[in-house]
């Protein structure tokens, strides 16, 4: 193992990273701006996959000398086009939307944990209590609902919100 190559190989590699990295970054920002806000929305698992794929592709463009800037830009455009196609199909077809997107899950209603839903979502009572405390609430009994959103975040609706709007639906 050549220890010196582990820290420095050549100036040409550094110059390539600076030039290609800057151009790839500018291209990605421009492409994301053109494609719209929905491209990086964190609404479901598919959106997370796209975000990770953008990062991975950008890293490959930056660090792999075998990936030319044009190839990397093509990969980024492909990801944006695929994201656009999936979101467009999701809007137009409920069946397709259901296939690629998970629905929110009600985990607690009127202070009572919904154990079957929690089991399917793989959420423990301790985790539910943590979510409620994070929202500044004392305990489950004062909560109208806890919903596991399709992006993996939790929404907590406290009992006071429900009292103020008794006709509000807690996500069922």
TIRO-2110 file (N, C-alpha, C; in Angstrom, 1 decimal):
// TIRO-2110
0.8, -1.2, 0.0, N, 1, A
0.0, 0.0, 0.0, CA, 1, A
0.9, 1.2, 0.0, C, 1, A
0.6, 2.1, -0.9, N, 2, A
1.4, 3.4, -1.0, CA, 2, A
0.7, 4.4, -0.2, C, 2, A
1.3, 4.7, 1.0, N, 3, A
0.7, 5.7, 1.9, CA, 3, A
0.6, 7.1, 1.4, C, 3, A
1.5, 7.5, 0.6, N, 4, A
1.4, 8.9, 0.0, CA, 4, A
0.2, 9.0, -0.9, C, 4, A
-0.1, 8.0, -1.7, N, 5, A
-1.3, 8.1, -2.6, CA, 5, A
-2.6, 8.1, -1.8, C, 5, A
-2.6, 7.7, -0.6, N, 6, A
-3.8, 7.7, 0.2, CA, 6, A
-4.2, 9.2, 0.5, C, 6, A
-3.3, 10.0, 0.5, N, 7, A
-3.6, 11.4, 0.9, CA, 7, A
-3.5, 12.4, -0.3, C, 7, A
-2.7, 12.0, -1.3, N, 8, A
-2.5, 12.9, -2.5, CA, 8, A
-2.1, 12.1, -3.7, C, 8, A
-2.9, 12.2, -4.8, N, 9, A
-2.5, 11.4, -6.0, CA, 9, A
-1.9, 12.3, -7.1, C, 9, A
-2.7, 13.4, -7.4, N, 10, A
-2.2, 14.3, -8.4, CA, 10, A
-3.0, 15.6, -8.4, C, 10, A
-2.3, 16.7, -8.9, N, 11, A
-3.0, 17.9, -9.0, CA, 11, A
-4.1, 17.9, -10.0, C, 11, A
-3.9, 17.0, -11.1, N, 12, A
-5.0, 17.0, -12.1, CA, 12, A
-6.3, 16.4, -11.5, C, 12, A
-6.2, 15.5, -10.6, N, 13, A
-7.4, 15.0, -10.0, CA, 13, A
-8.1, 16.1, -9.1, C, 13, A
-7.4, 16.9, -8.5, N, 14, A
-8.0, 18.0, -7.7, CA, 14, A
-8.6, 19.0, -8.6, C, 14, A
-7.9, 19.4, -9.7, N, 15, A
-8.4, 20.3, -10.6, CA, 15, A
-9.7, 19.8, -11.3, C, 15, A
-9.7, 18.5, -11.7, N, 16, A
-10.9, 17.9, -12.3, CA, 16, A
-12.0, 18.0, -11.3, C, 16, A
-11.8, 17.6, -10.0, N, 17, A
-12.9, 17.7, -9.0, CA, 17, A
-13.4, 19.1, -8.9, C, 17, A
-12.6, 20.1, -8.8, N, 18, A
-13.0, 21.5, -8.7, CA, 18, A
-13.8, 21.9, -9.9, C, 18, A
-13.4, 21.6, -11.1, N, 19, A
-14.1, 22.1, -12.3, CA, 19, A
-15.4, 21.3, -12.5, C, 19, A
-15.3, 20.0, -12.6, N, 20, A
-16.4, 19.1, -12.8, CA, 20, A
-17.4, 19.2, -11.6, C, 20, A
-16.9, 19.3, -10.4, N, 21, A
-17.8, 19.4, -9.3, CA, 21, A
-18.6, 20.7, -9.3, C, 21, A
-18.0, 21.8, -9.6, N, 22, A
-18.7, 23.1, -9.7, CA, 22, A
-19.7, 23.1, -10.9, C, 22, A
-19.3, 22.6, -12.0, N, 23, A
-20.3, 22.5, -13.2, CA, 23, A
-21.4, 21.6, -12.9, C, 23, A
-21.2, 20.4, -12.2, N, 24, A
-22.2, 19.5, -11.9, CA, 24, A
-23.2, 20.1, -10.9, C, 24, A
-22.6, 20.8, -9.9, N, 25, A
-23.5, 21.4, -8.9, CA, 25, A
-24.4, 22.5, -9.5, C, 25, A
-23.8, 23.3, -10.3, N, 26, A
-24.6, 24.4, -11.0, CA, 26, A
-25.6, 23.7, -11.9, C, 26, A
-25.3, 22.7, -12.6, N, 27, A
-26.3, 22.0, -13.4, CA, 27, A
-27.4, 21.4, -12.6, C, 27, A
-27.1, 20.8, -11.5, N, 28, A
-28.1, 20.2, -10.6, CA, 28, A
-29.0, 21.2, -10.1, C, 28, A
-28.5, 22.3, -9.6, N, 29, A
-29.3, 23.4, -9.0, CA, 29, A
-30.2, 23.9, -10.1, C, 29, A
-29.7, 24.2, -11.3, N, 30, A
-30.5, 24.7, -12.4, CA, 30, A
-31.6, 23.7, -12.8, C, 30, A
-31.2, 22.4, -12.9, N, 31, A
-32.2, 21.4, -13.2, CA, 31, A
-33.3, 21.3, -12.2, C, 31, A
-32.9, 21.3, -10.9, N, 32, A
-33.9, 21.2, -9.9, CA, 32, A
-34.8, 22.5, -9.9, C, 32, A
-34.3, 23.6, -10.2, N, 33, A
-35.1, 24.8, -10.2, CA, 33, A
-36.1, 24.8, -11.4, C, 33, A
-35.6, 24.3, -12.5, N, 34, A
-36.5, 24.2, -13.7, CA, 34, A
-37.6, 23.1, -13.4, C, 34, A
-37.3, 22.0, -12.7, N, 35, A
-38.2, 20.9, -12.5, CA, 35, A
-39.3, 21.2, -11.5, C, 35, A
-39.1, 22.2, -10.7, N, 36, A
-40.1, 22.6, -9.7, CA, 36, A
-39.9, 22.1, -8.3, C, 36, A
-40.7, 22.6, -7.4, N, 37, A
-40.5, 22.3, -6.0, CA, 37, A
-40.8, 20.9, -5.7, C, 37, A
-41.7, 20.3, -6.4, N, 38, A
-42.2, 18.9, -6.1, CA, 38, A
-41.0, 17.9, -6.2, C, 38, A
-40.0, 18.2, -7.0, N, 39, A
-38.9, 17.2, -7.2, CA, 39, A
-38.2, 16.9, -5.9, C, 39, A
-38.1, 17.8, -5.0, N, 40, A
-37.4, 17.5, -3.7, CA, 40, A
-38.3, 17.6, -2.6, C, 40, A
-39.6, 17.5, -2.8, N, 41, A
-40.6, 17.4, -1.7, CA, 41, A
-40.3, 16.1, -0.9, C, 41, A
-40.6, 16.2, 0.4, N, 42, A
-40.4, 15.0, 1.2, CA, 42, A
-41.8, 14.5, 1.6, C, 42, A
-42.5, 14.0, 0.6, N, 43, A
-43.8, 13.6, 0.8, CA, 43, A
-44.0, 12.1, 1.0, C, 43, A
-43.1, 11.3, 0.5, N, 44, A
-43.2, 9.8, 0.6, CA, 44, A
-41.8, 9.2, 0.4, C, 44, A
-41.8, 7.9, 0.5, N, 45, A
-40.6, 7.1, 0.3, CA, 45, A
-39.9, 7.3, -1.0, C, 45, A
-40.7, 7.4, -2.1, N, 46, A
-40.2, 7.5, -3.4, CA, 46, A
-39.4, 8.9, -3.5, C, 46, A
-39.9, 9.9, -2.9, N, 47, A
-39.2, 11.2, -2.9, CA, 47, A
-37.9, 11.1, -2.2, C, 47, A
-37.8, 10.3, -1.1, N, 48, A
-36.6, 10.1, -0.4, CA, 48, A
-35.6, 9.4, -1.3, C, 48, A
-36.0, 8.4, -2.0, N, 49, A
-35.2, 7.6, -2.9, CA, 49, A
-34.6, 8.6, -4.0, C, 49, A
-35.4, 9.4, -4.5, N, 50, A
-34.9, 10.4, -5.5, CA, 50, A
-33.8, 11.3, -4.9, C, 50, A
-34.1, 11.8, -3.7, N, 51, A
-33.2, 12.7, -3.1, CA, 51, A
-31.8, 12.0, -2.9, C, 51, A
-31.9, 10.8, -2.4, N, 52, A
-30.6, 10.0, -2.2, CA, 52, A
-29.9, 9.8, -3.5, C, 52, A
-30.7, 9.5, -4.5, N, 53, A
-30.1, 9.2, -5.8, CA, 53, A
-29.4, 10.4, -6.4, C, 53, A
-30.0, 11.6, -6.2, N, 54, A
-29.4, 12.9, -6.6, CA, 54, A
-28.0, 13.0, -5.9, C, 54, A
-28.0, 12.8, -4.6, N, 55, A
-26.7, 12.9, -3.9, CA, 55, A
-25.7, 11.9, -4.4, C, 55, A
-26.1, 10.7, -4.6, N, 56, A
-25.2, 9.6, -5.0, CA, 56, A
-24.7, 9.9, -6.4, C, 56, A
-25.5, 10.4, -7.3, N, 57, A
-25.1, 10.7, -8.6, CA, 57, A
-24.1, 11.8, -8.6, C, 57, A
-24.4, 12.9, -7.8, N, 58, A
-23.5, 14.0, -7.8, CA, 58, A
-22.1, 13.6, -7.2, C, 58, A
-22.2, 12.7, -6.2, N, 59, A
-20.9, 12.2, -5.6, CA, 59, A
-20.1, 11.4, -6.7, C, 59, A
-20.8, 10.6, -7.5, N, 60, A
-20.1, 9.8, -8.5, CA, 60, A
-19.5, 10.8, -9.6, C, 60, A
-20.2, 11.8, -9.9, N, 61, A
-19.7, 12.8, -10.9, CA, 61, A
-18.4, 13.4, -10.3, C, 61, A
-18.5, 13.8, -9.1, N, 62, A
-17.4, 14.5, -8.4, CA, 62, A
-16.1, 13.6, -8.3, C, 62, A
-16.3, 12.4, -7.9, N, 63, A
-15.2, 11.6, -7.4, CA, 63, A
-14.7, 10.5, -8.4, C, 63, A
-15.6, 10.1, -9.3, N, 64, A
-15.2, 9.1, -10.2, CA, 64, A
-14.7, 9.7, -11.6, C, 64, A
-13.4, 9.5, -11.8, N, 65, A
-12.9, 10.0, -13.1, CA, 65, A
-13.5, 9.2, -14.3, C, 65, A
-14.1, 8.1, -14.1, N, 66, A
-14.6, 7.3, -15.2, CA, 66, A
-16.0, 7.8, -15.6, C, 66, A
-16.6, 8.8, -14.8, N, 67, A
-17.9, 9.4, -15.1, CA, 67, A
-17.6, 10.8, -15.7, C, 67, A
-17.9, 10.9, -16.9, N, 68, A
-17.8, 12.3, -17.6, CA, 68, A
-18.9, 13.2, -17.1, C, 68, A
-18.7, 14.5, -17.2, N, 69, A
-19.7, 15.4, -16.8, CA, 69, A
-21.0, 15.2, -17.6, C, 69, A
-20.9, 15.0, -18.9, N, 70, A
-22.1, 14.8, -19.8, CA, 70, A
-22.9, 13.6, -19.3, C, 70, A
-22.2, 12.5, -19.0, N, 71, A
-22.9, 11.3, -18.5, CA, 71, A
-23.6, 11.6, -17.2, C, 71, A
-22.9, 12.3, -16.3, N, 72, A
-23.5, 12.6, -15.0, CA, 72, A
-24.7, 13.5, -15.1, C, 72, A
-24.6, 14.5, -16.0, N, 73, A
-25.7, 15.4, -16.3, CA, 73, A
-26.9, 14.6, -16.8, C, 73, A
-26.6, 13.7, -17.7, N, 74, A
-27.7, 12.9, -18.3, CA, 74, A
-28.4, 12.1, -17.2, C, 74, A
-27.6, 11.5, -16.3, N, 75, A
-28.1, 10.7, -15.2, CA, 75, A
-29.0, 11.6, -14.3, C, 75, A
-28.6, 12.9, -14.0, N, 76, A
-29.4, 13.8, -13.2, CA, 76, A
-30.7, 14.1, -13.9, C, 76, A
-30.6, 14.4, -15.2, N, 77, A
-31.8, 14.7, -16.0, CA, 77, A
-32.8, 13.5, -16.0, C, 77, A
-32.2, 12.3, -16.2, N, 78, A
-33.0, 11.1, -16.1, CA, 78, A
-33.8, 11.0, -14.8, C, 78, A
-33.1, 11.2, -13.7, N, 79, A
-33.8, 11.1, -12.4, CA, 79, A
-34.9, 12.2, -12.3, C, 79, A
-34.7, 13.4, -12.8, N, 80, A
-35.7, 14.4, -12.7, CA, 80, A
-36.9, 14.0, -13.6, C, 80, A
-36.6, 13.5, -14.8, N, 81, A
-37.7, 13.1, -15.7, CA, 81, A
-38.5, 11.9, -15.1, C, 81, A
-37.8, 11.0, -14.5, N, 82, A
-38.5, 9.9, -13.8, CA, 82, A
-39.4, 10.4, -12.7, C, 82, A
-38.8, 11.3, -11.9, N, 83, A
-39.6, 11.9, -10.7, CA, 83, A
-40.8, 12.6, -11.3, C, 83, A
-40.6, 13.4, -12.3, N, 84, A
-41.8, 14.1, -12.9, CA, 84, A
-42.8, 13.1, -13.4, C, 84, A
-42.4, 12.0, -14.1, N, 85, A
-43.3, 11.0, -14.6, CA, 85, A
-44.1, 10.4, -13.5, C, 85, A
-43.4, 10.0, -12.5, N, 86, A
-44.1, 9.3, -11.3, CA, 86, A
-45.1, 10.2, -10.7, C, 86, A
-44.7, 11.5, -10.4, N, 87, A
-45.6, 12.4, -9.8, CA, 87, A
-46.8, 12.7, -10.7, C, 87, A
-46.6, 12.9, -12.0, N, 88, A
-47.7, 13.1, -12.9, CA, 88, A
-48.6, 11.9, -12.9, C, 88, A
-48.1, 10.7, -13.0, N, 89, A
-48.9, 9.5, -13.0, CA, 89, A
-49.7, 9.4, -11.7, C, 89, A
-49.0, 9.8, -10.6, N, 90, A
-49.7, 9.7, -9.3, CA, 90, A
-50.9, 10.6, -9.2, C, 90, A
-50.8, 11.8, -9.8, N, 91, A
-51.9, 12.7, -9.8, CA, 91, A
-53.0, 12.3, -10.7, C, 91, A
-52.7, 11.6, -11.8, N, 92, A
-53.7, 11.2, -12.7, CA, 92, A
-54.3, 9.8, -12.4, C, 92, A
-53.6, 9.0, -11.7, N, 93, A
-54.1, 7.6, -11.4, CA, 93, A
-54.1, 7.3, -9.9, C, 93, A
-55.2, 7.1, -9.3, N, 94, A
-55.2, 6.8, -7.9, CA, 94, A
-54.6, 5.4, -7.7, C, 94, A
-54.8, 4.5, -8.6, N, 95, A
-54.2, 3.1, -8.4, CA, 95, A
-52.7, 3.2, -8.4, C, 95, A
-52.1, 4.0, -9.4, N, 96, A
-50.7, 4.2, -9.4, CA, 96, A
-50.2, 4.9, -8.2, C, 96, A
-50.9, 5.9, -7.8, N, 97, A
-50.5, 6.7, -6.6, CA, 97, A
-50.4, 5.8, -5.4, C, 97, A
-51.4, 4.9, -5.2, N, 98, A
-51.4, 4.0, -4.1, CA, 98, A
-50.2, 3.0, -4.2, C, 98, A
-49.8, 2.6, -5.4, N, 99, A
-48.7, 1.7, -5.5, CA, 99, A
-47.4, 2.3, -5.1, C, 99, A
-47.2, 3.6, -5.4, N, 100, A
-45.9, 4.2, -5.1, CA, 100, A
-45.9, 5.1, -3.8, C, 100, A
-47.0, 5.3, -3.2, N, 101, A
-47.1, 6.2, -2.0, CA, 101, A
-47.8, 5.5, -0.9, C, 101, A
-47.3, 5.7, 0.3, N, 102, A
-48.0, 5.1, 1.4, CA, 102, A
-48.9, 6.2, 2.0, C, 102, A
-50.0, 5.7, 2.6, N, 103, A
-51.0, 6.6, 3.2, CA, 103, A
-50.6, 6.9, 4.7, C, 103, A
-51.0, 8.0, 5.2, N, 104, A
-50.8, 8.3, 6.6, CA, 104, A
-51.5, 7.2, 7.5, C, 104, A
-51.0, 7.0, 8.6, N, 105, A
-51.5, 6.0, 9.5, CA, 105, A
-51.8, 6.6, 10.9, C, 105, A
-53.1, 6.5, 11.3, N, 106, A
-53.5, 6.9, 12.6, CA, 106, A
-53.0, 5.9, 13.7, C, 106, A
-52.2, 6.4, 14.6, N, 107, A
-51.6, 5.6, 15.6, CA, 107, A
-52.2, 5.7, 17.0, C, 107, A
-52.9, 6.9, 17.2, N, 108, A
-53.5, 7.1, 18.5, CA, 108, A
-54.7, 8.0, 18.3, C, 108, A
-55.8, 7.6, 19.0, N, 109, A
-57.1, 8.4, 18.8, CA, 109, A
-57.6, 8.6, 20.2, C, 109, A
-57.9, 9.9, 20.5, N, 110, A
-58.4, 10.3, 21.8, CA, 110, A
-57.7, 9.7, 23.0, C, 110, A
-56.4, 9.7, 23.0, N, 111, A
-55.5, 9.3, 24.1, CA, 111, A
-55.3, 7.8, 24.1, C, 111, A
-55.9, 7.0, 23.2, N, 112, A
-55.7, 5.6, 23.2, CA, 112, A
-54.9, 5.1, 22.0, C, 112, A
-53.8, 4.4, 22.3, N, 113, A
-53.0, 3.9, 21.2, CA, 113, A
-53.7, 2.8, 20.4, C, 113, A
-53.6, 2.9, 19.1, N, 114, A
-54.2, 1.9, 18.2, CA, 114, A
-53.1, 0.8, 18.0, C, 114, A
-53.1, -0.2, 18.8, N, 115, A
-52.0, -1.2, 18.8, CA, 115, A
-51.8, -1.9, 17.5, C, 115, A
-52.9, -2.3, 16.8, N, 116, A
-52.7, -3.0, 15.5, CA, 116, A
-52.0, -2.0, 14.5, C, 116, A
-52.5, -0.8, 14.4, N, 117, A
-51.8, 0.2, 13.5, CA, 117, A
-50.4, 0.4, 13.9, C, 117, A
-50.1, 0.5, 15.2, N, 118, A
-48.7, 0.7, 15.7, CA, 118, A
-47.9, -0.5, 15.3, C, 118, A
-48.4, -1.7, 15.4, N, 119, A
-47.6, -2.9, 15.0, CA, 119, A
-47.3, -2.9, 13.6, C, 119, A
-48.3, -2.6, 12.7, N, 120, A
-48.1, -2.6, 11.3, CA, 120, A
-47.0, -1.5, 10.9, C, 120, A
-47.1, -0.4, 11.6, N, 121, A
-46.1, 0.7, 11.3, CA, 121, A
-44.8, 0.5, 12.1, C, 121, A
-44.7, -0.5, 12.9, N, 122, A
-43.5, -0.8, 13.7, CA, 122, A
-43.1, 0.4, 14.6, C, 122, A
-44.1, 0.9, 15.3, N, 123, A
-43.9, 2.0, 16.2, CA, 123, A
-44.3, 1.4, 17.6, C, 123, A
-43.4, 1.6, 18.6, N, 124, A
-43.7, 1.2, 19.9, CA, 124, A
-44.4, 2.2, 20.7, C, 124, A
-45.0, 1.8, 21.8, N, 125, A
-45.6, 2.8, 22.7, CA, 125, A
-44.6, 3.8, 23.2, C, 125, A
-43.4, 3.4, 23.6, N, 126, A
-42.4, 4.3, 24.0, CA, 126, A
-42.0, 5.3, 23.0, C, 126, A
-42.0, 4.9, 21.7, N, 127, A
-41.7, 5.9, 20.6, CA, 127, A
-42.8, 6.9, 20.5, C, 127, A
-44.1, 6.4, 20.6, N, 128, A
-45.2, 7.2, 20.5, CA, 128, A
-45.2, 8.3, 21.7, C, 128, A
-44.8, 7.9, 22.9, N, 129, A
-44.7, 8.8, 24.0, CA, 129, A
-43.6, 9.8, 23.7, C, 129, A
-42.5, 9.4, 23.1, N, 130, A
-41.4, 10.3, 22.8, CA, 130, A
-41.9, 11.4, 21.8, C, 130, A
-42.6, 11.0, 20.8, N, 131, A
-43.2, 11.9, 19.8, CA, 131, A
-44.1, 12.9, 20.5, C, 131, A
-44.9, 12.5, 21.4, N, 132, A
-45.8, 13.4, 22.1, CA, 132, A
-45.0, 14.3, 23.0, C, 132, A
-44.0, 13.8, 23.7, N, 133, A
-43.2, 14.7, 24.6, CA, 133, A
-42.4, 15.7, 23.7, C, 133, A
-42.0, 15.3, 22.6, N, 134, A
-41.2, 16.2, 21.7, CA, 134, A
-42.1, 17.4, 21.2, C, 134, A
-43.4, 17.2, 21.2, N, 135, A
-44.4, 18.2, 20.8, CA, 135, A
-44.8, 19.1, 22.0, C, 135, A
-44.1, 18.8, 23.2, N, 136, A
-44.4, 19.6, 24.4, CA, 136, A
-45.6, 19.2, 25.2, C, 136, A
-46.1, 18.0, 24.9, N, 137, A
-47.3, 17.4, 25.6, CA, 137, A
-46.8, 16.5, 26.8, C, 137, A
-47.6, 16.4, 27.8, N, 138, A
-47.3, 15.6, 29.0, CA, 138, A
-47.5, 14.1, 28.8, C, 138, A
-48.6, 13.8, 28.1, N, 139, A
-48.8, 12.3, 28.0, CA, 139, A
-49.8, 12.1, 26.9, C, 139, A
-50.1, 10.8, 26.7, N, 140, A
-51.0, 10.4, 25.6, CA, 140, A
-52.4, 10.7, 25.9, C, 140, A
-52.8, 10.8, 27.1, N, 141, A
-54.3, 10.9, 27.4, CA, 141, A
-54.8, 12.3, 27.0, C, 141, A
-53.9, 13.3, 26.8, N, 142, A
-54.4, 14.6, 26.4, CA, 142, A
-54.3, 14.8, 24.9, C, 142, A
-54.0, 13.8, 24.2, N, 143, A
-53.8, 13.9, 22.7, CA, 143, A
-55.0, 13.4, 22.0, C, 143, A
-55.5, 14.2, 21.0, N, 144, A
-56.6, 13.7, 20.2, CA, 144, A
-56.1, 12.7, 19.2, C, 144, A
-55.0, 12.9, 18.6, N, 145, A
-54.5, 12.0, 17.5, CA, 145, A
-53.0, 12.1, 17.3, C, 145, A
-52.4, 11.0, 17.0, N, 146, A
-51.0, 11.0, 16.5, CA, 146, A
-51.1, 10.2, 15.1, C, 146, A
-50.5, 10.9, 14.1, N, 147, A
-50.6, 10.3, 12.8, CA, 147, A
-49.1, 10.1, 12.3, C, 147, A
-48.8, 8.9, 11.8, N, 148, A
-47.6, 8.7, 11.1, CA, 148, A
-47.8, 9.1, 9.6, C, 148, A
-47.1, 10.2, 9.2, N, 149, A
-47.3, 10.7, 7.9, CA, 149, A
-46.6, 9.8, 6.8, C, 149, A
-46.9, 10.0, 5.6, N, 150, A
-46.3, 9.2, 4.5, CA, 150, A
-44.9, 9.4, 4.4, C, 150, A
-44.3, 10.6, 4.9, N, 151, A
-42.9, 10.9, 4.8, CA, 151, A
-42.1, 10.4, 6.0, C, 151, A
-42.8, 9.7, 6.9, N, 152, A
-42.2, 9.2, 8.1, CA, 152, A
-42.2, 10.1, 9.3, C, 152, A
-42.7, 11.3, 9.1, N, 153, A
-42.8, 12.3, 10.2, CA, 153, A
-44.1, 12.0, 11.0, C, 153, A
-44.2, 12.6, 12.2, N, 154, A
-45.4, 12.4, 13.0, CA, 154, A
-46.1, 13.7, 13.1, C, 154, A
-47.4, 13.7, 13.1, N, 155, A
-48.3, 14.8, 13.4, CA, 155, A
-49.0, 14.5, 14.7, C, 155, A
-49.0, 15.5, 15.6, N, 156, A
-49.6, 15.3, 16.9, CA, 156, A
-50.7, 16.4, 17.0, C, 156, A
-51.9, 15.9, 17.2, N, 157, A
-53.1, 16.8, 17.4, CA, 157, A
-53.5, 16.8, 18.8, C, 157, A
-53.3, 17.9, 19.5, N, 158, A
-53.6, 17.8, 21.0, CA, 158, A
-55.1, 18.0, 21.2, C, 158, A
-55.5, 17.6, 22.4, N, 159, A
-57.0, 17.6, 22.7, CA, 159, A
-57.5, 19.0, 22.6, C, 159, A
-56.7, 20.1, 22.9, N, 160, A
-57.2, 21.4, 22.9, CA, 160, A
-57.6, 21.8, 21.4, C, 160, A
-56.8, 21.4, 20.4, N, 161, A
-57.1, 21.7, 19.0, CA, 161, A
-58.4, 21.1, 18.7, C, 161, A
-58.6, 19.9, 19.1, N, 162, A
-59.9, 19.2, 18.8, CA, 162, A
-61.1, 19.9, 19.4, C, 162, A
-60.9, 20.4, 20.7, N, 163, A
-62.0, 21.1, 21.4, CA, 163, A
-62.3, 22.4, 20.7, C, 163, A
-61.3, 23.0, 20.1, N, 164, A
-61.5, 24.3, 19.4, CA, 164, A
-62.3, 24.1, 18.1, C, 164, A
-62.1, 22.9, 17.5, N, 165, A
-62.7, 22.6, 16.2, CA, 165, A
-63.3, 21.2, 16.3, C, 165, A
-64.5, 21.0, 17.0, N, 166, A
-65.0, 19.7, 17.2, CA, 166, A
-65.4, 18.9, 16.0, C, 166, A
-65.5, 19.5, 14.8, N, 167, A
-65.8, 18.8, 13.6, CA, 167, A
-64.6, 18.4, 12.8, C, 167, A
-63.4, 18.7, 13.3, N, 168, A
-62.2, 18.3, 12.6, CA, 168, A
-62.0, 16.8, 12.6, C, 168, A
-61.6, 16.3, 11.5, N, 169, A
-61.3, 14.8, 11.4, CA, 169, A
-59.9, 14.6, 11.8, C, 169, A
-59.6, 13.6, 12.6, N, 170, A
-58.2, 13.3, 13.1, CA, 170, A
-57.4, 12.5, 12.1, C, 170, A
-57.8, 12.4, 10.8, N, 171, A
-57.0, 11.6, 9.9, CA, 171, A
-57.5, 10.2, 9.6, C, 171, A
-58.8, 9.9, 10.0, N, 172, A
-59.3, 8.6, 9.7, CA, 172, A
-60.0, 8.5, 8.4, C, 172, A
END
